[in-house]
């Protein structure tokens, strides 16, 4: 069972008790870094930085990622003021400073706790780029930027400079290029100056062609990324590109008014981080570094320009358990399903297939798709021959690109992030409506039916539960294990169902102040939960014992594609006072309990027991030994005592976040404990 806990209170994500922070990290180590340490292999890293004035010992600190499960613990290690420590996230258990985790370049969490298990750092990051680190500039500041040259263990002083300016060489502004239709193999060359990168980074150029429709709107109909400053088009290829764009219905105006077509071109340079010359659509044709040319196609025969009746009907880009295992010896593969919605067979002989970069990797042999029929392309990433395509589809989203036998774009379909083993397709076949569905490669698309609605059974709004406080060692624990039940939900498509359970506490006109979520395995309609007293005692600004507290819960069913309606209810729970339970039994010795909650914000309760009447002093100190607040200084009767601290000093001013000590003196006995204030 997977558990996710979310707390909606005004807390910081890290505890401020050590001047250590993440200064730089790399989550996509392709060719960098650590090859000199790891026998030529490159590894991800996290660089810690001590921005304080004293050495920091991280002995016992634990390291993890998103799931928060500690896999590596630091030995006796000190970081000097202004110094760095590089943690290598190798995913191997080879010993510190290697960490037995791998960082995901798709984004996750870097999680660090102190020797007592208290959270120190929980840093969430998004998708990253291979061999480009993300860090603070300057060291220790709040300003983050990308570094094309990672610097593990060194100061982040590298600032990326964008590529230098350049100018077009040929064709010049307002040139008229005449394509000789009798010699289609002649070429037209586009050229420009070199863009020089001040940092010495490699430069790539992105070349674009745009057309102009009768509404004066620009559309990009060709783009290509290259390393050099020249691009050549054969007359045949360029004329077909232009025909394909201007034969669209909304552009037919240009064929009727004459065969002279406006074509705009642009180039921008990139060092992988910054660009020069990249502009918005609104600026095309109005910038000095973007030129207009006219291609005279007055003698061209456009009668054969047609759009084939082939479309993408369905695709799957994350094949975990589906599909194609019967074809690929038990392995599952991504697929794209083509559909002929026309009335005539369509030959795709010579068609080329690619992904986002548009580089054709697989060409179709003599293949025909009958009217109303399907063709499944398996995106295996292997060069095993058609209908396998030598590309893999990305679950994070990319482009499915198909060109005809002369290189003219037929389909360029962009899609976003997808779901494991759930396809995305048209419903019904060939329509304009897309939806997620159970995969059906080579068959008509099935419309998914969501799970049936259901009801909660216990506890409900009419129920009031009680919980008792018991003594266990030197701690006070509530027995508040609550069992939640609901009816089963059935799926009309006979798909396994999972339940999403949520438990939450509200205040202030329905605002969630705390919640926890669980995803239950197939058809499990029961869960138990405890520790509500621990949660409430840190939140309730008022009596905690002997009064009802309202708790909310909800459940919804999912088949992995659709969800049922979420059903919710609430109930009340009452915590019996400890003194009522123990009947004020006189303790046998002086006992000090842990502050609860700890960490806390803004209240915590300090509890203790004294065996006989006597003088008691309870005082809060900071880590420098300075008195912050005196809570008790008087003679008290024997028994259980507790006092609440609201994170203020003797002047009733709020104190800063950090580690504090509470010292309790009773007669000749002294006991000191630590607690942590969050903000």
C-alpha positions in Angstrom: 0.0 0.0 0.0 1.4 3.4 -1.1 1.0 6.3 1.4 1.2 10.0 0.7 0.9 12.6 3.5 0.3 16.3 2.9 0.2 18.9 5.7 -1.5 22.2 4.9 0.0 24.3 7.7 2.4 27.2 7.6 5.6 25.2 7.9 9.0 25.5 6.4 10.4 22.6 4.3 13.6 22.5 6.3 14.8 22.9 9.9 17.2 25.7 10.5 19.7 24.2 12.9 22.7 23.8 10.6 24.3 26.3 8.2 24.3 23.6 5.4 22.4 23.9 2.1 22.3 22.3 -1.3 24.5 24.5 -3.5 24.5 22.6 -6.8 23.2 19.3 -8.2 23.3 17.3 -11.4 20.5 14.8 -12.2 21.4 13.8 -15.8 25.0 12.5 -15.9 25.6 11.5 -19.5 29.3 12.5 -19.9 29.8 14.5 -16.7 30.9 14.1 -13.9 33.1 11.9 -11.7 34.8 9.9 -14.4 38.2 10.3 -12.7 36.7 8.8 -9.5 34.5 6.1 -10.9 36.8 4.4 -13.5 35.4 6.4 -16.4 31.8 6.3 -15.4 29.9 9.6 -14.9 27.5 10.0 -11.9 24.9 12.4 -10.5 25.9 14.5 -7.6 24.6 16.8 -4.9 27.0 19.5 -3.5 26.5 20.6 0.1 27.9 24.0 1.2 28.6 25.4 4.7 27.6 29.1 4.6 28.2 29.6 8.3 31.3 30.6 10.3 31.8 27.4 12.2 32.6 23.8 11.1 29.5 21.5 10.8 29.7 17.8 11.7 27.2 15.7 9.8 27.9 12.5 11.6 24.7 10.3 11.5 22.9 12.4 8.9 20.7 10.3 6.6 20.2 10.7 2.9 17.3 9.7 0.7 15.1 10.8 -2.3 11.4 11.2 -2.9 10.2 8.2 -0.8 12.1 9.5 2.3 13.5 6.0 3.2 17.1 6.6 4.5 19.6 4.4 2.5 22.9 6.1 3.4 24.2 7.5 6.7 27.2 9.8 7.0 30.2 8.8 9.2 32.1 11.3 11.3 32.5 14.0 8.7 33.0 17.8 9.1 32.4 20.6 6.6 34.5 23.7 7.2 33.1 27.2 6.9 32.8 28.2 3.2 33.7 24.6 2.1 31.9 22.1 0.0 31.1 18.3 0.3 30.1 16.4 -2.9 27.7 13.5 -2.4 27.8 11.1 -5.4 24.3 9.6 -6.1 25.5 6.4 -7.6 22.7 4.1 -6.5 25.4 1.7 -5.0 26.0 0.8 -1.4 29.8 1.5 -1.6 30.0 3.8 1.4 30.0 7.5 2.0 30.2 10.0 0.2 28.4 7.7 -2.3 24.7 7.7 -1.7 22.6 4.6 -2.4 20.1 6.5 -4.5 19.9 7.7 -8.2 18.5 11.1 -9.0 15.8 11.2 -11.7 16.3 13.8 -14.4 12.5 13.9 -14.7 12.4 15.6 -11.3 12.1 14.3 -7.7 13.1 15.2 -4.1 16.6 15.4 -2.3 15.8 14.5 1.3 18.3 14.8 4.2 17.7 14.3 8.0 19.9 14.8 11.0 21.2 12.1 13.4 17.9 12.0 15.2 15.8 11.6 12.1 14.6 15.3 12.0 14.2 16.7 8.5 17.0 19.1 7.5 16.5 19.5 3.8 13.7 18.5 1.5 14.3 20.0 -1.9 12.0 19.3 -4.9 13.3 19.9 -8.4 11.7 19.6 -11.8 13.0 18.1 -15.1 16.7 18.5 -15.8 19.0 18.4 -18.9 21.9 16.0 -19.5 25.2 17.3 -18.2 23.8 20.7 -17.1 23.8 21.3 -13.4 21.5 23.6 -11.4 22.9 25.7 -8.6 23.1 28.9 -6.6 25.0 31.9 -8.1 26.8 33.1 -6.1 27.4 30.2 -3.6 24.8 30.1 -0.8 22.5 32.7 -2.4 18.8 32.4 -3.2 19.4 32.9 -7.0 19.5 29.6 -8.9 20.6 29.1 -12.5 21.8 26.4 -14.9 25.5 25.7 -15.5 26.7 24.2 -18.7 29.9 23.3 -17.0 29.1 21.6 -13.6 31.6 22.3 -10.8 31.2 19.7 -8.0 33.3 20.7 -5.0 34.1 24.2 -6.4 32.6 27.6 -6.3 29.6 28.3 -8.7 31.1 31.3 -10.5 30.4 30.2 -14.0 27.8 32.4 -15.8 26.6 31.2 -19.2 26.9 33.7 -22.0 24.5 33.5 -24.9 25.7 32.8 -28.4 27.1 35.8 -30.4 25.1 37.6 -33.1 25.3 36.6 -36.8 23.7 37.8 -40.1 22.1 36.1 -43.1 24.2 35.8 -46.2 21.9 34.2 -48.9 19.2 34.7 -50.1 19.0 38.4 -49.3 15.9 40.3 -48.2 13.1 40.4 -50.9 15.0 38.1 -53.3 12.9 36.2 -55.8 14.0 32.6 -56.3 12.8 30.9 -59.5 12.7 27.2 -59.3 13.5 25.5 -62.7 10.8 22.8 -62.9 12.7 21.2 -65.8 15.7 20.6 -63.6 14.3 19.5 -60.2 17.8 18.4 -59.0 19.2 21.9 -58.9 19.6 23.2 -55.4 18.8 26.4 -53.4 21.3 27.1 -50.6 20.5 29.1 -47.5 23.6 30.4 -45.7 24.4 32.6 -42.7 27.4 33.7 -40.7 28.8 31.7 -37.8 27.5 32.5 -34.3 30.4 32.4 -31.9 29.8 31.4 -28.3 31.9 33.4 -25.7 32.1 30.4 -23.4 33.4 28.1 -26.2 30.3 25.9 -26.1 29.2 24.0 -29.2 26.6 25.9 -31.2 23.6 24.4 -33.0 21.3 26.3 -35.4 17.6 25.9 -35.9 16.3 26.7 -39.4 12.6 27.5 -40.0 10.4 28.1 -43.0 7.1 29.9 -42.6 4.1 30.5 -44.9 1.6 33.3 -44.9 -2.1 32.5 -45.3 -4.9 34.8 -46.6 -5.6 36.0 -43.0 -2.0 37.3 -42.7 -1.2 34.7 -40.1 2.2 32.9 -40.1 2.5 29.1 -39.9 5.7 27.1 -39.6 5.9 24.3 -42.1 9.5 23.2 -41.9 12.2 23.2 -39.2 15.6 21.6 -38.9 18.5 21.6 -36.4 22.0 21.5 -37.7 25.6 22.2 -36.7 26.8 24.1 -39.8 25.9 27.5 -41.3 24.5 26.2 -44.6 21.4 24.3 -45.6 20.7 23.1 -49.2 17.3 22.2 -50.7 16.8 20.5 -54.0 14.2 22.3 -56.3 12.1 19.1 -56.0 12.0 19.0 -52.2 11.5 22.8 -51.7 8.7 23.0 -54.3 6.9 20.1 -52.6 7.2 21.7 -49.2 5.6 24.9 -50.6 2.9 23.0 -52.5 2.1 21.0 -49.4 1.5 24.1 -47.3 -0.2 26.3 -49.9 -2.5 23.5 -51.1 -4.3 23.6 -47.7 -7.9 25.0 -48.1 -7.2 28.1 -46.2 -4.2 28.9 -48.4 -5.8 28.2 -51.8 -6.0 31.9 -52.4 -2.4 32.0 -53.5 -3.0 29.4 -56.2 -5.9 31.5 -57.5 -4.1 34.8 -57.6 -0.9 33.6 -59.2 1.9 31.1 -58.5 4.2 33.5 -56.5 4.3 32.5 -52.9 5.7 34.4 -49.9 8.0 32.3 -47.8 9.8 33.6 -44.7 12.8 32.0 -43.2 14.6 32.4 -39.8 17.6 30.9 -38.0 18.5 31.1 -34.4 21.6 29.7 -32.6 21.7 27.9 -29.3 24.4 26.7 -26.9 22.0 24.4 -25.1 21.1 27.0 -22.5 20.7 30.4 -24.2 19.8 31.4 -27.8 20.3 34.3 -30.2 17.9 35.2 -32.9 14.8 33.4 -31.6 11.6 35.4 -32.1 7.9 35.2 -31.7 5.5 34.6 -34.5 4.3 38.2 -34.3 7.8 39.5 -35.2 8.4 37.3 -38.3 9.1 39.6 -41.2 9.7 42.7 -39.1 13.2 42.0 -37.7 16.5 42.9 -39.4 17.8 39.4 -39.0 14.8 37.7 -40.7 14.4 37.9 -44.4 11.6 37.5 -46.9 11.9 35.6 -50.1 9.4 34.8 -52.9 9.5 31.5 -54.8 8.1 31.6 -58.3 6.2 28.4 -59.0 4.1 29.7 -61.9 4.8 26.7 -64.1 4.2 24.1 -61.5 1.5 21.5 -61.8 -0.4 21.4 -58.5 -3.2 19.2 -59.6 -1.7 16.1 -57.9 -1.3 17.7 -54.5 -3.6 15.7 -52.2 -3.7 14.9 -48.5 -3.9 11.1 -47.9 -6.8 9.8 -45.8 -4.5 8.4 -43.1 -4.6 9.6 -39.5 -3.2 8.5 -36.1 -6.1 6.7 -34.5 -4.5 5.5 -31.2 -1.1 5.4 -29.5 0.6 4.1 -26.4 3.8 5.6 -25.1 4.3 3.8 -21.8 4.2 0.0 -22.3 4.7 -1.5 -18.8 2.5 -4.5 -19.1 0.8 -3.9 -22.4 1.1 -4.5 -25.5 2.6 -6.8 -28.1 3.9 -9.5 -25.7 2.6 -12.2 -28.1 4.7 -10.7 -30.9 7.9 -9.8 -29.0 8.6 -12.9 -26.9 6.9 -11.6 -23.8 8.2 -8.0 -24.1 5.8 -5.1 -24.3 6.2 -2.2 -26.7 4.9 1.2 -27.5 2.7 1.5 -30.6 1.0 4.0 -33.0 -2.1 2.9 -34.9 -2.8 4.4 -38.3 -6.4 4.4 -39.7 -7.7 4.9 -43.2 -10.9 6.9 -42.9 -11.3 7.2 -46.7 -13.1 5.1 -49.3 -9.9 4.1 -51.3 -6.8 2.1 -50.4 -3.8 4.2 -49.5 -0.3 3.1 -50.3 2.4 4.2 -47.8 5.3 2.9 -49.8 8.4 5.1 -49.1 6.8 6.9 -46.1 9.3 7.8 -43.4 8.8 7.7 -39.6 10.5 9.7 -36.9 9.9 11.4 -33.5 10.5 14.9 -32.2 13.8 15.6 -34.1 12.2 14.8 -37.5 15.1 12.6 -38.6 13.7 9.6 -40.6 14.9 6.3 -39.1 12.4 3.8 -40.7 10.9 3.7 -44.2 7.8 1.7 -45.1 8.0 -0.9 -47.9 5.2 -1.5 -50.4 2.3 -1.4 -48.0 -1.4 -0.5 -48.5 -4.0 0.3 -45.9 -7.6 -0.6 -47.0 -10.5 1.7 -46.4 -11.7 1.5 -42.7 -8.6 -0.6 -41.8 -5.8 -0.2 -39.3 -2.0 -0.5 -39.4 -0.1 -0.9 -36.1 3.5 0.6 -36.0 5.5 -0.8 -33.1 7.9 1.8 -31.7 10.5 -0.7 -30.4 13.6 1.5 -30.9 15.2 -1.4 -32.9 16.1 -1.6 -36.5 14.3 -4.9 -37.1 12.3 -3.8 -40.1 8.8 -2.5 -40.8 6.3 -2.3 -39.1 8.8 -1.9 -36.2 10.0 1.7 -36.0 13.5 2.5 -34.9 12.3 5.0 -32.3 10.9 4.9 -28.7 8.0 7.1 -27.7 8.5 9.2 -24.5 5.9 8.9 -21.7 6.7 12.6 -20.9 5.4 13.6 -24.3 7.0 14.3 -27.7 6.1 14.3 -31.5 5.0 11.5 -33.8 6.3 12.6 -37.2 5.5 11.0 -40.6 6.6 12.2 -44.1 5.6 10.9 -47.5 8.0 9.3 -50.1 9.4 12.7 -51.2 9.9 14.0 -47.6 6.8 16.1 -47.3 5.3 16.1 -43.8 2.1 14.1 -43.7 1.5 14.0 -39.9 3.2 15.8 -37.0 1.3 15.1 -33.9 2.4 16.5 -30.5 1.3 14.8 -27.3 1.8 15.5 -23.6 2.6 13.2 -20.6 0.9 9.8 -20.7 -0.2 7.0 -18.3 1.2 3.5 -17.9 -0.5 1.0 -20.1 -3.3 3.5 -21.0 -3.6 4.5 -24.6 -4.8 7.8 -26.1 -7.0 7.6 -29.1 -10.0 8.8 -31.1 -13.5 7.8 -30.0 -15.1 6.7 -32.2 -12.4 5.7 -34.8 -11.4 8.6 -37.0 -13.3 11.3 -35.1 -11.9 14.5 -33.6 -12.6 13.5 -30.0 -9.6 12.1 -28.1 -9.7 10.2 -24.8 -7.7 7.8 -22.7 -8.8 4.2 -23.1 -7.8 0.5 -22.7 -5.3 -0.2 -25.5 -6.7 -1.9 -28.7 -3.9 -2.0 -31.3 -5.3 -3.0 -34.7 -9.0 -2.9 -33.5 -11.7 -0.4 -33.0 -11.3 1.8 -30.0 -13.2 0.9 -26.8 -14.8 3.6 -24.7 -13.9 3.1 -21.1 -16.7 3.0 -18.4 -15.7 4.4 -15.0 -16.2 2.4 -11.8 -19.6 2.3 -10.2 -20.5 4.6 -7.3 -20.5 3.2 -3.8 -21.2 4.3 -0.2 -19.2 4.7 3.0 -20.3 2.4 5.9 -18.2 3.3 9.0 -17.5 5.7 10.7 -20.2 8.2 9.7 -21.3 11.6 10.8 -23.6 10.0 13.4 -20.7 8.2 15.1 -18.6 9.5 18.0 -15.5 7.4 18.9 -13.4 7.5 22.1 -9.7 6.9 22.6 -7.8 6.2 25.8 -4.4 7.4 26.8 -2.0 4.8 28.3 1.4 4.9 29.8 4.2 3.0 28.0 7.7 3.4 29.5 8.3 7.1 29.9 5.8 8.0 27.1 2.0 8.6 27.0 0.3 7.0 24.1 -3.3 7.1 22.8 -5.0 3.9 21.5 -6.8 5.5 18.6 -6.5 2.9 15.9 -9.7 3.6 13.8 -11.0 1.2 11.2 -12.6 2.6 8.0 -15.0 0.6 5.8 -16.9 1.2 2.6 -18.9 -0.8 0.0 -17.1 -2.4 -2.9 -17.2 -0.6 -6.3 -17.6 -2.7 -9.4 -16.1 -1.9 -12.8 -18.4 -2.4 -15.8 -15.4 -3.3 -18.0 -14.2 -5.9 -15.5 -11.0 -4.0 -14.8 -9.3 -4.2 -11.4 -10.2 -1.3 -9.1 -8.0 0.6 -6.7 -9.3 2.9 -4.0 -7.9 6.4 -3.2 -8.5 7.0 0.6 -8.1 10.4 2.2 -8.2 11.4 5.9 -8.2 15.1 6.6 -8.9 17.8 9.3 -10.6 21.1 8.4 -11.1 24.5 9.9 -11.8 28.0 8.8 -14.7 27.5 6.4 -13.7 24.1 5.0 -9.9 24.7 4.5 -7.8 21.5 4.8 -5.3 22.0 7.6 -3.9 18.4 7.5 -4.5 15.4 5.2 -3.1 12.0 4.5 -3.7 9.9 1.4 -3.4 6.2 0.7 -3.8 4.2 -2.5 -5.1 0.7 -1.7 -4.5 -2.4 -3.7 -7.0 -4.0 -5.9 -10.5 -4.4 -4.4 -9.4 -3.7 -0.8 -12.3 -1.7 0.8 -10.9 -1.4 4.3 -8.1 0.6 6.0 -7.0 1.3 9.6 -5.4 4.6 10.8 -4.0 5.8 14.1 -2.1 8.7 15.7 -4.9 11.3 15.4 -4.1 12.5 18.9 -0.6 13.3 17.9 -1.8 15.3 14.9 -4.6 17.1 16.7 -2.5 18.0 19.8 -0.1 20.0 17.5 -3.0 21.8 15.8 -5.8 22.5 18.3 -5.7 25.9 20.0 -7.9 24.9 22.9 -8.9 21.9 25.0 -7.8 18.5 23.6 -9.2 16.2 26.2 -12.9 15.3 26.8 -14.2 17.4 23.9 -15.3 16.1 20.4 -13.0 16.7 17.4 -14.4 16.4 13.9 -12.4 14.3 11.4 -13.2 14.0 7.7 -12.6 11.1 5.3 -13.3 10.3 1.7 -12.8 7.5 -0.8 -13.0 7.2 -4.6 -12.5 4.3 -6.9 -10.3 4.2 -10.1 -9.7 1.8 -12.9 -6.5 3.6 -14.0 -8.4 5.7 -16.5 -11.6 7.0 -15.0 -12.7 7.6 -11.4 -16.0 7.2 -9.6 -17.5 10.1 -7.8 -15.7 10.8 -4.5 -17.8 10.0 -1.4 -17.0 11.7 1.9 -18.2 11.8 5.4 -17.0 12.8 8.9 -17.1 11.6 12.5 -16.1 12.8 16.0 -13.4 11.5 18.3 -13.0 12.2 22.1 -9.7 11.7 23.9 -10.1 10.8 27.6 -7.9 12.8 30.0 -4.9 10.9 31.3 -5.6 11.9 34.9 -9.1 10.4 34.6 -7.6 7.1 33.4 -4.9 6.7 36.0 -7.1 8.1 38.8 -4.3 10.5 39.8 -2.0 7.7 40.8 1.1 9.1 42.6 4.2 8.4 40.4 7.1 6.6 42.0 9.9 8.8 40.6 10.7 12.1 38.9 10.0 11.6 35.1 10.3 14.0 32.2 8.5 13.2 29.0 9.4 14.2 25.4 7.8 17.5 24.3 4.9 16.9 22.0 4.6 17.6 19.2 8.3 17.8 18.3 9.1 19.4 15.8 6.3 21.9 16.4 4.8 25.2 15.2 3.7 27.2 17.1 2.7 25.2 20.2 4.2 22.2 22.1 3.4 20.6 25.4 6.0 19.8 28.1 5.0 17.0 30.5 6.5 15.6 33.7 5.7 13.7 36.9 6.9 14.4 40.4 6.6 11.8 43.2 6.3 14.3 46.1 5.4 17.9 46.7 8.3 20.1 45.9 9.8 23.1 44.1 9.7 22.9 40.3 11.4 25.2 37.8 10.8 24.8 34.0 12.8 27.1 31.7 13.5 27.3 28.0 17.0 28.0 26.7 18.5 28.5 23.2 21.5 26.5 22.0 23.9 29.2 23.3 22.6 28.7 26.8 20.6 31.9 27.0 17.4 31.9 28.9 14.4 32.4 26.6 11.4 31.9 28.8 10.6 30.7 32.4 7.4 28.7 32.4 7.2 27.4 36.0 9.0 28.5 39.2 6.9 27.5 42.1 6.1 24.7 44.6 3.9 22.0 43.1 1.9 19.0 44.4 2.9 15.5 43.4 1.5 13.9 40.2 1.4 14.4 36.5 2.0 18.0 35.2 2.0 19.6 31.8 2.5 23.1 30.4 2.2 24.5 27.0 4.9 26.8 25.3 3.7 29.1 22.5 7.2 29.8 21.1 7.5 33.3 22.8 10.2 34.7 25.1 9.9 36.4 28.5 8.7 39.5 26.7 6.0 37.5 25.0 7.7 38.1 21.6 7.8 35.3 19.0 11.2 33.5 18.8 12.8 32.4 15.6 12.9 28.8 14.3 15.6 26.6 15.6 16.6 24.1 18.3 15.7 24.9 21.9 16.3 23.2 25.3 13.8 22.8 28.1 15.3 22.2 31.6 13.2 21.0 34.4 14.5 21.2 38.0 12.8 19.3 40.8 14.4 19.6 44.2 17.9 18.3 43.6 17.1 16.7 40.2 17.6 18.2 36.8 16.5 16.9 33.4 17.2 18.7 30.0 15.7 17.8 26.7 15.7 19.2 23.1 12.9 20.4 20.9 12.7 21.9 17.4 10.6 24.9 16.4 9.6 25.2 12.7 8.3 28.3 10.9 
